[in-house]
Amino acid sequence: MTLNLRTPLLIDPKTASRPGTVLQVVPALMTGGVERGTLDVAAALHQAGYGSLVASSGGAMVHELTRNGSQHVTLPVDAKMPWKIRANIKPLMELIEAENVDIVHARSRAPAWAARAAAKRMGRIFVTTFHGTYNYSSTLKWRYNAIMTKGDCVIAISQFIAEHMIQRYAVDPERIRVIPRGIDEVVFDPTAVTQPRIIALASQWRLEDGVKVILLPGRLTRWKGHTVLIEALARLPHRDFVCLLVGSEGSNTRYRQELERLIMARGLGGSVRIVGDCRDMAAAYMLGDLVISASTDPEAFGRVAAEASAMGRPVIATNHGGARETVVDGETGWLVKPGDPDAMAAAIGDALALTPEQRQGFAERGRRHVLANFTKQRMCASTLDLYAELLAGRNRPANGS
């Protein structure tokens, strides 16, 4: 198979002085948390003097990747059929050899199978990032998922994911490194959001002055807990709020219609709106008095809670998964029982009743918690530290001298 290169893969004479070259492998570079983390680390690698490559089937984010100094190689690594996965091994081996790749870092299951085979045959370091709990309802599915535990080192994006790997896949804790996902602390900074941005979004969403705004960001899919929130709002004694369900429906029009029917059935037609996707979430958070993460399944990390806290907004999240790390119950927000509208309603009532002084306390504690633990800068620095540690271990003489 011939490599389809978006940028020329020319061996630079300066590569001898590089700390190393890292190849990240992802299915595609469309929008998403995995892809965003890939680009963030790629940019950090380039800035630190590493060789930085990403192999994927392509996508809208390729331009940003190459603009920030990394190289992109187009390969059909999004393929899931076994024979197509096997067909990717040789091109990856050729790429590893041509660019003298030291570390192969796989971030998704299908490409990880080919990436591991290529890395091992070429004698290179193999790293994986375990991004979610994945579906393990059958033995076959469990084995398919288990490739993400086969790295020489396995990155867990939260302590919850680390514990999940130990419990479900019997991974040796010594091979796990917890590196939480990081939010962009520059983008999600309340002082960086201008008034015109806030006003433009408020106008687009037809928000009235003085009305309390509740946000539930997240794509329209059932496990995000939209129905739980709607049932909770129906239990509140007053309707002096507007709740915005912010997120793309994709092709899930039936679920949107179901939500619209539930909103009307609960008498919330004037209080709950489905506003679709938003390209300026920092401004959206600034409009919110309260941000909800109502997921009925555990979030691997909890990006919404981290972003909202960074913006100084109190958060209500369900008490499982990564939310237990991104939300400090009673300090930066509330943790409530998953799928429990009564518990959610009680927490919403408490949040909307906060005094200005209490809100300020939540804002300060929330932003401080995120900046200390969940920033892009911290995630990238920790990842590069891991790469350096692995490279040092590979290059260390066998006698330890």
C-alpha positions in Angstrom: 0.0 0.0 0.0 1.4 3.5 -0.9 1.4 6.1 1.8 -0.8 9.0 1.1 1.1 12.0 2.5 -0.5 15.3 3.3 3.0 16.8 3.9 6.3 15.6 2.6 8.0 13.0 4.9 11.6 14.2 4.5 14.2 13.1 7.0 15.5 16.4 8.4 19.3 16.5 9.2 18.4 18.1 12.5 16.5 15.0 13.7 19.7 13.6 15.2 19.5 16.3 17.8 15.8 15.7 18.6 14.8 14.1 21.9 12.8 11.6 19.9 10.1 11.2 17.4 6.5 10.3 18.3 3.8 8.9 16.0 0.3 9.2 17.3 -2.4 7.0 15.6 -6.1 7.9 15.7 -8.9 6.8 13.4 -9.6 10.3 12.0 -9.1 14.0 12.8 -12.7 15.1 13.1 -14.0 17.0 16.1 -13.8 15.3 19.5 -12.0 15.0 22.8 -9.6 12.3 21.6 -8.7 14.3 18.5 -8.3 17.5 20.5 -5.9 15.8 22.9 -4.0 14.4 20.0 -3.5 17.9 18.5 -2.6 19.4 21.9 0.1 16.8 22.5 1.4 17.1 18.9 1.8 20.8 19.2 3.6 20.4 22.6 6.0 17.8 21.0 6.9 20.1 18.2 7.5 23.0 20.6 9.7 20.8 22.7 11.8 19.8 19.7 10.5 16.3 19.2 9.6 14.9 15.8 5.8 14.8 15.8 3.6 12.8 13.4 0.0 11.8 13.4 -1.5 9.0 11.2 -5.2 9.1 10.6 -7.7 8.7 7.8 -7.9 12.6 7.7 -10.5 15.1 8.6 -11.2 18.7 9.3 -8.5 19.1 12.0 -5.6 18.1 9.7 -5.0 21.8 8.7 -4.7 22.8 12.4 -2.3 19.9 13.1 0.1 20.8 10.2 -0.2 24.5 10.9 1.2 23.8 14.4 4.3 22.1 13.0 3.4 18.4 13.0 3.2 16.1 10.0 0.1 14.2 9.0 0.0 10.9 7.1 -3.2 9.7 5.6 -3.8 6.0 6.2 -7.1 4.0 6.5 -6.5 3.4 10.2 -10.2 3.9 10.9 -10.9 0.5 9.4 -12.4 -2.0 11.7 -12.5 -5.2 9.6 -9.7 -7.6 10.6 -8.2 -7.9 7.2 -8.1 -4.1 6.7 -6.5 -3.7 10.1 -3.8 -6.2 9.1 -3.3 -4.3 5.8 -2.3 -1.2 7.9 0.7 -2.9 9.6 3.1 -2.7 6.7 2.5 1.0 5.9 2.9 1.8 9.5 6.2 -0.1 9.7 7.4 1.7 6.6 6.5 5.0 8.2 8.3 4.1 11.5 11.4 3.3 9.6 11.3 6.3 7.2 10.9 8.8 10.0 12.9 6.9 12.7 9.9 6.9 15.0 10.8 6.1 18.6 7.4 5.9 20.2 4.1 4.8 18.7 1.1 6.1 20.6 -2.3 4.6 19.8 -5.5 6.4 21.0 -8.2 4.1 19.7 -8.9 0.4 19.5 -9.0 -0.3 15.7 -5.8 1.5 14.9 -4.2 0.2 18.1 -4.2 -3.4 16.7 -2.1 -2.4 13.6 0.0 0.1 15.5 1.0 -2.4 18.2 2.0 -5.0 15.6 4.0 -2.5 13.7 5.7 -1.1 16.8 6.7 -4.5 18.1 8.0 -5.8 14.8 10.2 -2.6 14.5 11.3 -2.8 18.1 9.8 0.5 19.1 8.0 1.7 22.3 4.3 1.3 22.2 2.0 3.5 24.3 -1.8 3.5 24.5 -4.3 5.9 26.0 -7.5 4.3 27.5 -10.1 7.0 26.8 -13.3 5.3 27.9 -15.0 2.4 29.6 -16.0 0.9 26.2 -18.6 -1.8 25.7 -17.5 -5.1 27.1 -20.8 -7.0 27.0 -19.3 -10.1 25.3 -16.0 -12.0 25.5 -15.2 -11.0 21.9 -15.8 -7.4 22.7 -13.7 -7.6 25.8 -10.8 -9.0 23.8 -11.1 -6.3 21.2 -11.0 -3.6 23.9 -8.1 -5.2 25.6 -5.7 -4.0 23.0 -5.8 -0.6 24.7 -4.2 -2.3 27.8 -1.2 -3.7 25.8 1.0 -0.6 25.8 4.4 -0.7 27.3 2.8 2.1 29.3 -1.0 2.7 29.4 -2.3 6.3 30.0 -5.6 6.5 31.9 -7.4 9.8 31.4 -8.7 9.7 35.0 -8.3 7.7 38.2 -11.7 6.2 37.5 -10.4 4.8 34.2 -7.2 3.5 35.9 -9.4 1.6 38.4 -11.6 0.4 35.6 -8.6 -1.1 33.8 -7.3 -2.8 36.9 -10.7 -4.3 37.8 -12.0 -5.3 34.3 -8.8 -6.0 32.4 -6.4 -7.0 35.3 -3.8 -4.5 34.1 -0.7 -4.2 36.3 -0.9 -0.9 38.1 2.8 -0.4 37.5 2.1 0.0 33.7 -0.6 2.6 34.2 0.1 6.4 34.3 -2.9 8.6 35.2 -2.8 11.8 33.0 -6.1 13.5 33.2 -7.5 15.2 30.1 -6.9 18.9 30.1 -9.1 21.8 29.2 -7.6 24.9 27.5 -7.2 27.2 30.4 -6.7 30.2 28.0 -9.9 29.6 26.1 -11.9 28.7 29.3 -11.0 31.9 31.2 -13.8 34.1 32.3 -11.7 37.2 31.9 -11.0 36.4 28.2 -14.6 36.3 27.1 -15.7 39.7 25.7 -19.1 41.2 26.2 -19.9 41.3 22.5 -19.4 37.5 22.3 -21.8 37.1 25.3 -24.4 39.5 23.9 -24.3 37.9 20.4 -25.0 34.4 21.9 -27.7 35.7 24.2 -29.4 37.4 21.2 -29.1 34.2 19.2 -30.7 32.2 22.0 -33.3 34.9 22.7 -32.5 35.2 26.4 -34.2 37.7 28.5 -32.3 39.9 31.0 -32.6 38.7 34.6 -33.7 35.2 33.9 -31.6 32.4 35.5 -30.0 30.2 32.9 -29.4 26.5 33.3 -27.1 24.8 30.7 -26.8 21.1 29.9 -24.0 20.8 27.3 -23.6 17.5 25.5 -24.7 15.9 22.2 -28.3 14.6 22.1 -27.8 11.0 23.0 -29.8 9.2 25.7 -27.0 8.5 28.2 -26.3 12.2 28.6 -29.4 12.3 30.9 -31.5 15.0 29.2 -34.7 13.2 30.3 -33.6 13.1 33.9 -33.0 16.8 33.9 -36.4 17.5 32.3 -38.1 15.4 35.0 -36.1 17.2 37.7 -37.1 20.6 36.3 -40.7 19.6 36.3 -40.4 19.0 40.1 -39.3 22.6 40.9 -42.0 24.8 42.5 -41.1 27.8 40.3 -40.4 28.3 36.6 -38.2 31.4 36.9 -35.5 29.9 34.7 -34.7 28.9 31.2 -32.9 25.6 30.6 -30.8 25.3 27.4 -29.9 21.8 26.0 -26.7 22.7 24.1 -25.4 20.1 21.7 -25.7 18.5 18.3 -28.4 16.0 17.5 -26.4 14.5 14.6 -28.7 12.0 12.9 -30.6 11.3 16.2 -33.7 13.2 15.2 -36.0 10.6 16.9 -34.4 11.3 20.3 -34.8 15.0 19.8 -38.5 14.5 19.0 -38.8 12.4 22.1 -37.3 15.2 24.2 -39.6 17.8 22.7 -42.6 15.7 23.5 -41.4 15.2 27.1 -40.8 19.0 27.5 -44.4 19.7 26.4 -45.9 16.9 28.5 -44.2 18.3 31.6 -45.4 21.8 31.0 -41.9 23.1 30.3 -42.5 24.4 26.8 -41.6 28.0 27.8 -38.7 27.0 30.0 -36.6 24.3 28.2 -35.1 24.8 24.8 -33.0 22.6 22.5 -30.6 25.1 20.9 -28.3 22.8 19.0 -24.5 22.9 18.7 -22.5 25.9 20.0 -19.1 27.0 18.6 -18.4 29.4 21.5 -18.8 27.3 24.6 -16.8 29.7 26.7 -19.4 32.4 26.1 -22.1 29.9 26.6 -20.8 29.1 30.1 -20.7 32.8 30.9 -24.4 33.0 30.2 -25.2 30.2 32.6 -26.0 30.5 36.2 -25.7 26.7 36.6 -24.2 23.9 34.5 -25.5 20.3 34.5 -23.8 17.1 33.6 -26.6 14.5 34.1 -25.0 11.5 32.4 -26.6 8.2 33.4 -23.4 6.3 32.4 -20.1 7.2 34.0 -18.1 9.8 32.1 -14.5 8.7 31.6 -13.3 12.2 32.5 -16.0 14.9 32.7 -15.0 17.7 30.3 -18.2 19.7 30.8 -17.7 19.9 34.6 -14.1 20.9 34.2 -14.8 23.6 31.6 -17.7 25.0 33.6 -15.7 25.1 36.8 -12.8 26.9 34.9 -15.4 29.5 33.9 -16.5 30.0 37.5 -19.8 28.3 37.2 -21.3 26.0 39.8 -21.8 22.4 38.5 -24.2 19.6 39.2 -22.9 16.3 38.0 -23.9 12.7 38.6 -22.0 10.9 41.3 -19.9 8.4 39.2 -17.0 8.2 36.8 -14.6 11.0 36.3 -17.1 13.6 37.7 -15.9 12.5 41.2 -12.5 14.0 40.3 -13.6 17.1 38.4 -16.3 18.1 40.9 -15.6 18.6 44.6 -19.0 17.9 46.2 -20.2 20.9 48.2 -17.1 23.0 47.3 -17.2 23.4 43.5 -20.6 21.9 42.8 -22.9 19.0 43.7 -22.7 15.3 43.0 -26.1 13.6 42.8 -27.3 10.0 42.3 -27.4 9.1 38.6 -30.8 8.8 37.1 -32.6 10.4 40.1 -34.8 13.4 39.2 -35.6 14.1 42.8 -31.9 14.4 43.8 -31.3 16.5 40.8 -34.2 18.8 41.5 -33.0 19.3 45.1 -29.5 20.2 44.0 -30.8 22.6 41.3 -32.9 24.3 44.0 -29.9 24.7 46.2 -27.7 26.0 43.4 -30.3 28.6 42.2 -30.7 29.9 45.7 -27.0 30.7 46.2 -26.3 34.3 47.3 -23.8 36.3 45.3 -21.2 35.7 47.9 -21.7 32.0 47.9 -21.6 31.9 44.1 -18.3 33.8 44.2 -16.9 31.1 46.6 -17.9 28.3 44.2 -16.4 30.2 41.3 -13.0 30.7 43.0 -12.8 27.2 44.3 -13.9 25.7 41.0 -11.4 27.5 38.9 -8.6 26.9 41.4 -9.4 23.2 41.3 -9.3 23.0 37.5 -6.1 25.0 37.2 -4.3 22.8 39.7 -5.3 19.5 38.1 -7.0 19.6 34.7 -5.3 22.0 32.3 -4.0 21.4 28.8 -0.6 22.6 29.8 -0.5 20.0 32.7 -1.7 17.2 30.4 0.9 17.9 27.7 3.7 18.3 30.2 2.9 15.0 31.9 2.7 13.2 28.6 6.0 14.6 27.4 7.5 13.6 30.8 6.3 10.1 30.2 7.8 10.0 26.7 11.1 11.2 28.0 11.0 8.6 30.8 10.3 5.8 28.3 13.1 6.9 26.0 15.5 7.2 28.8 14.6 3.7 30.0 15.1 2.3 26.5 18.5 3.9 26.1 19.8 3.0 29.6 22.6 0.5 29.5 21.6 -3.0 30.5 24.0 -3.0 33.5 22.5 0.2 34.8 25.8 2.1 34.5 
